[in-house]
Amino acid sequence: MNRRTTLLIAAEALAWWCVLAALWLVLISTVDTLERVVGASAAGVAALAATAARRVVSAR
């Protein structure tokens, strides 16, 4: 894996994280510090899973 591929994967994961974190903030009723931390963490895990799943599917 070269540097360009690594940057593309990181950019894709960041884009997923932004979309999922924004969706979390839209769907919750109260926005306090704990909700932001939980949302950011959950979005990070989901972003990594989505990026990995897309790479597996596109590798076929």
Secondary structure, DSSP 4 states (H G I P E B T S, - for coil): --HHHHHHHHHHHHHHHHHHHHHHHHH-S---HHHHHHHHHHHHHHHHHHHHHHHHHHH-
